[in-house]
Amino acid sequence: MDIREFEDELRGAVDGAALVTAREVLASLLDITGGAHPVRERAVPAPEQ
């Protein structure tokens, strides 16, 4: 599943306003925890198995 398919499925499952709020909350969480920069730069390491 690519990102567009994922977003389409999510939009079908969640109210539009709730989706906007969730994105805002998650973006704030990344900013607060210092994770925003690695995400923007696509430099998040893969989880260890």
PyMOL Python script that loads the backbone (N, CA, C, O; Angstrom):
from pymol import cmd

cmd.read_pdbstr("""\
ATOM      1  N   MET A   1       0.850  -1.167   0.000  1.00  0.00           N
ATOM      2  CA  MET A   1       0.000   0.000   0.000  1.00  0.00           C
ATOM      3  C   MET A   1       0.901   1.238   0.000  1.00  0.00           C
ATOM      4  O   MET A   1       1.796   1.357   0.837  1.00  0.00           O
ATOM      5  N   ASP A   2       0.663   2.154  -0.938  1.00  0.00           N
ATOM      6  CA  ASP A   2       1.455   3.380  -0.943  1.00  0.00           C
ATOM      7  C   ASP A   2       0.754   4.460  -0.109  1.00  0.00           C
ATOM      8  O   ASP A   2      -0.356   4.251   0.383  1.00  0.00           O
ATOM      9  N   ILE A   3       1.400   5.592   0.041  1.00  0.00           N
ATOM     10  CA  ILE A   3       0.896   6.641   0.924  1.00  0.00           C
ATOM     11  C   ILE A   3      -0.461   7.164   0.471  1.00  0.00           C
ATOM     12  O   ILE A   3      -1.311   7.474   1.306  1.00  0.00           O
ATOM     13  N   ARG A   4      -0.674   7.265  -0.823  1.00  0.00           N
ATOM     14  CA  ARG A   4      -1.974   7.759  -1.314  1.00  0.00           C
ATOM     15  C   ARG A   4      -3.094   6.792  -0.979  1.00  0.00           C
ATOM     16  O   ARG A   4      -4.177   7.207  -0.568  1.00  0.00           O
ATOM     17  N   GLU A   5      -2.836   5.507  -1.154  1.00  0.00           N
ATOM     18  CA  GLU A   5      -3.842   4.505  -0.799  1.00  0.00           C
ATOM     19  C   GLU A   5      -4.129   4.537   0.699  1.00  0.00           C
ATOM     20  O   GLU A   5      -5.278   4.437   1.127  1.00  0.00           O
ATOM     21  N   PHE A   6      -3.071   4.676   1.479  1.00  0.00           N
ATOM     22  CA  PHE A   6      -3.223   4.747   2.933  1.00  0.00           C
ATOM     23  C   PHE A   6      -4.073   5.947   3.321  1.00  0.00           C
ATOM     24  O   PHE A   6      -4.992   5.817   4.131  1.00  0.00           O
ATOM     25  N   GLU A   7      -3.781   7.112   2.756  1.00  0.00           N
ATOM     26  CA  GLU A   7      -4.542   8.314   3.090  1.00  0.00           C
ATOM     27  C   GLU A   7      -5.993   8.202   2.644  1.00  0.00           C
ATOM     28  O   GLU A   7      -6.889   8.654   3.356  1.00  0.00           O
ATOM     29  N   ASP A   8      -6.242   7.609   1.480  1.00  0.00           N
ATOM     30  CA  ASP A   8      -7.616   7.404   1.021  1.00  0.00           C
ATOM     31  C   ASP A   8      -8.380   6.499   1.981  1.00  0.00           C
ATOM     32  O   ASP A   8      -9.529   6.775   2.325  1.00  0.00           O
ATOM     33  N   GLU A   9      -7.736   5.418   2.409  1.00  0.00           N
ATOM     34  CA  GLU A   9      -8.383   4.504   3.349  1.00  0.00           C
ATOM     35  C   GLU A   9      -8.650   5.189   4.681  1.00  0.00           C
ATOM     36  O   GLU A   9      -9.712   5.006   5.276  1.00  0.00           O
ATOM     37  N   LEU A  10      -7.698   5.969   5.143  1.00  0.00           N
ATOM     38  CA  LEU A  10      -7.867   6.685   6.407  1.00  0.00           C
ATOM     39  C   LEU A  10      -9.001   7.700   6.315  1.00  0.00           C
ATOM     40  O   LEU A  10      -9.806   7.820   7.239  1.00  0.00           O
ATOM     41  N   ARG A  11      -9.066   8.430   5.205  1.00  0.00           N
ATOM     42  CA  ARG A  11     -10.157   9.395   5.012  1.00  0.00           C
ATOM     43  C   ARG A  11     -11.517   8.700   4.996  1.00  0.00           C
ATOM     44  O   ARG A  11     -12.512   9.273   5.439  1.00  0.00           O
ATOM     45  N   GLY A  12     -11.562   7.487   4.493  1.00  0.00           N
ATOM     46  CA  GLY A  12     -12.808   6.733   4.485  1.00  0.00           C
ATOM     47  C   GLY A  12     -13.216   6.239   5.858  1.00  0.00           C
ATOM     48  O   GLY A  12     -14.395   5.991   6.110  1.00  0.00           O
ATOM     49  N   ALA A  13     -12.245   6.097   6.745  1.00  0.00           N
ATOM     50  CA  ALA A  13     -12.516   5.549   8.077  1.00  0.00           C
ATOM     51  C   ALA A  13     -12.688   6.607   9.160  1.00  0.00           C
ATOM     52  O   ALA A  13     -13.263   6.335  10.214  1.00  0.00           O
ATOM     53  N   VAL A  14     -12.193   7.808   8.901  1.00  0.00           N
ATOM     54  CA  VAL A  14     -12.179   8.845   9.941  1.00  0.00           C
ATOM     55  C   VAL A  14     -12.819  10.116   9.394  1.00  0.00           C
ATOM     56  O   VAL A  14     -12.597  10.492   8.243  1.00  0.00           O
ATOM     57  N   ASP A  15     -13.608  10.767  10.228  1.00  0.00           N
ATOM     58  CA  ASP A  15     -14.215  12.049   9.876  1.00  0.00           C
ATOM     59  C   ASP A  15     -13.127  13.048   9.473  1.00  0.00           C
ATOM     60  O   ASP A  15     -12.058  13.080  10.083  1.00  0.00           O
ATOM     61  N   GLY A  16     -13.393  13.854   8.459  1.00  0.00           N
ATOM     62  CA  GLY A  16     -12.414  14.808   7.946  1.00  0.00           C
ATOM     63  C   GLY A  16     -11.866  15.746   9.006  1.00  0.00           C
ATOM     64  O   GLY A  16     -10.660  15.990   9.052  1.00  0.00           O
ATOM     65  N   ALA A  17     -12.741  16.279   9.864  1.00  0.00           N
ATOM     66  CA  ALA A  17     -12.288  17.193  10.915  1.00  0.00           C
ATOM     67  C   ALA A  17     -11.393  16.466  11.919  1.00  0.00           C
ATOM     68  O   ALA A  17     -10.406  17.024  12.399  1.00  0.00           O
ATOM     69  N   ALA A  18     -11.740  15.232  12.227  1.00  0.00           N
ATOM     70  CA  ALA A  18     -10.924  14.451  13.154  1.00  0.00           C
ATOM     71  C   ALA A  18      -9.549  14.172  12.558  1.00  0.00           C
ATOM     72  O   ALA A  18      -8.543  14.175  13.268  1.00  0.00           O
ATOM     73  N   LEU A  19      -9.514  13.933  11.254  1.00  0.00           N
ATOM     74  CA  LEU A  19      -8.232  13.680  10.587  1.00  0.00           C
ATOM     75  C   LEU A  19      -7.342  14.914  10.629  1.00  0.00           C
ATOM     76  O   LEU A  19      -6.139  14.807  10.869  1.00  0.00           O
ATOM     77  N   VAL A  20      -7.924  16.075  10.398  1.00  0.00           N
ATOM     78  CA  VAL A  20      -7.162  17.328  10.470  1.00  0.00           C
ATOM     79  C   VAL A  20      -6.616  17.515  11.881  1.00  0.00           C
ATOM     80  O   VAL A  20      -5.445  17.852  12.059  1.00  0.00           O
ATOM     81  N   THR A  21      -7.461  17.296  12.881  1.00  0.00           N
ATOM     82  CA  THR A  21      -7.031  17.441  14.278  1.00  0.00           C
ATOM     83  C   THR A  21      -5.925  16.446  14.613  1.00  0.00           C
ATOM     84  O   THR A  21      -4.952  16.802  15.278  1.00  0.00           O
ATOM     85  N   ALA A  22      -6.068  15.210  14.160  1.00  0.00           N
ATOM     86  CA  ALA A  22      -5.041  14.196  14.434  1.00  0.00           C
ATOM     87  C   ALA A  22      -3.706  14.598  13.829  1.00  0.00           C
ATOM     88  O   ALA A  22      -2.667  14.451  14.472  1.00  0.00           O
ATOM     89  N   ARG A  23      -3.721  15.106  12.599  1.00  0.00           N
ATOM     90  CA  ARG A  23      -2.469  15.550  11.966  1.00  0.00           C
ATOM     91  C   ARG A  23      -1.826  16.677  12.764  1.00  0.00           C
ATOM     92  O   ARG A  23      -0.610  16.696  12.953  1.00  0.00           O
ATOM     93  N   GLU A  24      -2.641  17.611  13.229  1.00  0.00           N
ATOM     94  CA  GLU A  24      -2.107  18.734  14.012  1.00  0.00           C
ATOM     95  C   GLU A  24      -1.499  18.249  15.318  1.00  0.00           C
ATOM     96  O   GLU A  24      -0.421  18.695  15.710  1.00  0.00           O
ATOM     97  N   VAL A  25      -2.187  17.339  15.990  1.00  0.00           N
ATOM     98  CA  VAL A  25      -1.682  16.797  17.260  1.00  0.00           C
ATOM     99  C   VAL A  25      -0.384  16.031  17.034  1.00  0.00           C
ATOM    100  O   VAL A  25       0.579  16.202  17.782  1.00  0.00           O
ATOM    101  N   LEU A  26      -0.355  15.187  16.004  1.00  0.00           N
ATOM    102  CA  LEU A  26       0.855  14.405  15.742  1.00  0.00           C
ATOM    103  C   LEU A  26       2.029  15.293  15.328  1.00  0.00           C
ATOM    104  O   LEU A  26       3.167  15.025  15.713  1.00  0.00           O
ATOM    105  N   ALA A  27       1.768  16.341  14.552  1.00  0.00           N
ATOM    106  CA  ALA A  27       2.831  17.269  14.169  1.00  0.00           C
ATOM    107  C   ALA A  27       3.366  17.992  15.406  1.00  0.00           C
ATOM    108  O   ALA A  27       4.575  18.181  15.539  1.00  0.00           O
ATOM    109  N   SER A  28       2.479  18.394  16.302  1.00  0.00           N
ATOM    110  CA  SER A  28       2.916  19.053  17.541  1.00  0.00           C
ATOM    111  C   SER A  28       3.740  18.101  18.399  1.00  0.00           C
ATOM    112  O   SER A  28       4.745  18.498  18.987  1.00  0.00           O
ATOM    113  N   LEU A  29       3.316  16.862  18.468  1.00  0.00           N
ATOM    114  CA  LEU A  29       4.062  15.859  19.236  1.00  0.00           C
ATOM    115  C   LEU A  29       5.472  15.687  18.679  1.00  0.00           C
ATOM    116  O   LEU A  29       6.438  15.603  19.438  1.00  0.00           O
ATOM    117  N   LEU A  30       5.588  15.635  17.367  1.00  0.00           N
ATOM    118  CA  LEU A  30       6.922  15.532  16.760  1.00  0.00           C
ATOM    119  C   LEU A  30       7.772  16.759  17.084  1.00  0.00           C
ATOM    120  O   LEU A  30       8.954  16.631  17.402  1.00  0.00           O
ATOM    121  N   ASP A  31       7.171  17.946  17.004  1.00  0.00           N
ATOM    122  CA  ASP A  31       7.918  19.167  17.327  1.00  0.00           C
ATOM    123  C   ASP A  31       8.398  19.155  18.776  1.00  0.00           C
ATOM    124  O   ASP A  31       9.558  19.455  19.058  1.00  0.00           O
ATOM    125  N   ILE A  32       7.500  18.807  19.685  1.00  0.00           N
ATOM    126  CA  ILE A  32       7.818  18.827  21.119  1.00  0.00           C
ATOM    127  C   ILE A  32       8.911  17.816  21.468  1.00  0.00           C
ATOM    128  O   ILE A  32       9.769  18.090  22.308  1.00  0.00           O
ATOM    129  N   THR A  33       8.878  16.661  20.829  1.00  0.00           N
ATOM    130  CA  THR A  33       9.839  15.604  21.162  1.00  0.00           C
ATOM    131  C   THR A  33      11.116  15.652  20.330  1.00  0.00           C
ATOM    132  O   THR A  33      12.005  14.817  20.501  1.00  0.00           O
ATOM    133  N   GLY A  34      11.206  16.627  19.431  1.00  0.00           N
ATOM    134  CA  GLY A  34      12.410  16.760  18.624  1.00  0.00           C
ATOM    135  C   GLY A  34      12.462  15.822  17.428  1.00  0.00           C
ATOM    136  O   GLY A  34      13.515  15.657  16.814  1.00  0.00           O
ATOM    137  N   GLY A  35      11.342  15.212  17.096  1.00  0.00           N
ATOM    138  CA  GLY A  35      11.325  14.268  15.992  1.00  0.00           C
ATOM    139  C   GLY A  35      10.955  14.852  14.644  1.00  0.00           C
ATOM    140  O   GLY A  35      11.018  14.151  13.635  1.00  0.00           O
ATOM    141  N   ALA A  36      10.570  16.118  14.603  1.00  0.00           N
ATOM    142  CA  ALA A  36      10.089  16.712  13.355  1.00  0.00           C
ATOM    143  C   ALA A  36      11.187  16.795  12.295  1.00  0.00           C
ATOM    144  O   ALA A  36      10.951  16.474  11.131  1.00  0.00           O
ATOM    145  N   HIS A  37      12.363  17.218  12.688  1.00  0.00           N
ATOM    146  CA  HIS A  37      13.436  17.387  11.708  1.00  0.00           C
ATOM    147  C   HIS A  37      13.798  16.071  11.010  1.00  0.00           C
ATOM    148  O   HIS A  37      13.859  16.038   9.781  1.00  0.00           O
ATOM    149  N   PRO A  38      14.038  14.991  11.753  1.00  0.00           N
ATOM    150  CA  PRO A  38      14.349  13.730  11.072  1.00  0.00           C
ATOM    151  C   PRO A  38      13.225  13.268  10.136  1.00  0.00           C
ATOM    152  O   PRO A  38      13.492  12.703   9.075  1.00  0.00           O
ATOM    153  N   VAL A  39      11.983  13.505  10.526  1.00  0.00           N
ATOM    154  CA  VAL A  39      10.864  13.109   9.669  1.00  0.00           C
ATOM    155  C   VAL A  39      10.866  13.939   8.396  1.00  0.00           C
ATOM    156  O   VAL A  39      10.723  13.398   7.299  1.00  0.00           O
ATOM    157  N   ARG A  40      11.026  15.243   8.533  1.00  0.00           N
ATOM    158  CA  ARG A  40      11.056  16.111   7.353  1.00  0.00           C
ATOM    159  C   ARG A  40      12.204  15.755   6.405  1.00  0.00           C
ATOM    160  O   ARG A  40      12.067  15.832   5.184  1.00  0.00           O
ATOM    161  N   GLU A  41      13.328  15.368   6.990  1.00  0.00           N
ATOM    162  CA  GLU A  41      14.509  15.034   6.195  1.00  0.00           C
ATOM    163  C   GLU A  41      14.503  13.566   5.727  1.00  0.00           C
ATOM    164  O   GLU A  41      15.421  13.123   5.037  1.00  0.00           O
ATOM    165  N   ARG A  42      13.471  12.836   6.107  1.00  0.00           N
ATOM    166  CA  ARG A  42      13.364  11.415   5.773  1.00  0.00           C
ATOM    167  C   ARG A  42      14.585  10.650   6.293  1.00  0.00           C
ATOM    168  O   ARG A  42      15.140   9.785   5.615  1.00  0.00           O
ATOM    169  N   ALA A  43      14.981  11.001   7.522  1.00  0.00           N
ATOM    170  CA  ALA A  43      16.177  10.408   8.122  1.00  0.00           C
ATOM    171  C   ALA A  43      15.854   9.628   9.396  1.00  0.00           C
ATOM    172  O   ALA A  43      16.706   9.479  10.272  1.00  0.00           O
ATOM    173  N   VAL A  44      14.633   9.136   9.492  1.00  0.00           N
ATOM    174  CA  VAL A  44      14.251   8.363  10.669  1.00  0.00           C
ATOM    175  C   VAL A  44      14.813   6.953  10.504  1.00  0.00           C
ATOM    176  O   VAL A  44      14.549   6.297   9.496  1.00  0.00           O
ATOM    177  N   PRO A  45      15.584   6.484  11.485  1.00  0.00           N
ATOM    178  CA  PRO A  45      16.161   5.146  11.349  1.00  0.00           C
ATOM    179  C   PRO A  45      15.080   4.071  11.443  1.00  0.00           C
ATOM    180  O   PRO A  45      14.054   4.252  12.099  1.00  0.00           O
ATOM    181  N   ALA A  46      15.329   2.972  10.785  1.00  0.00           N
ATOM    182  CA  ALA A  46      14.410   1.835  10.861  1.00  0.00           C
ATOM    183  C   ALA A  46      14.446   1.263  12.280  1.00  0.00           C
ATOM    184  O   ALA A  46      15.490   1.285  12.932  1.00  0.00           O
ATOM    185  N   PRO A  47      13.323   0.759  12.753  1.00  0.00           N
ATOM    186  CA  PRO A  47      13.332   0.164  14.095  1.00  0.00           C
ATOM    187  C   PRO A  47      14.212  -1.077  14.132  1.00  0.00           C
ATOM    188  O   PRO A  47      14.336  -1.801  13.144  1.00  0.00           O
ATOM    189  N   GLU A  48      14.811  -1.306  15.271  1.00  0.00           N
ATOM    190  CA  GLU A  48      15.645  -2.496  15.422  1.00  0.00           C
ATOM    191  C   GLU A  48      14.755  -3.700  15.594  1.00  0.00           C
ATOM    192  O   GLU A  48      13.744  -3.641  16.294  1.00  0.00           O
ATOM    193  N   GLN A  49      15.124  -4.786  14.962  1.00  0.00           N
ATOM    194  CA  GLN A  49      14.318  -6.017  15.022  1.00  0.00           C
ATOM    195  C   GLN A  49      14.767  -6.880  16.158  1.00  0.00           C
ATOM    196  O   GLN A  49      14.211  -7.958  16.372  1.00  0.00           O
TER     197      GLN A  49
END
""", "prot")
cmd.dss("prot")
cmd.show_as("cartoon", "prot")
cmd.util.cbc("prot")
cmd.orient("prot")
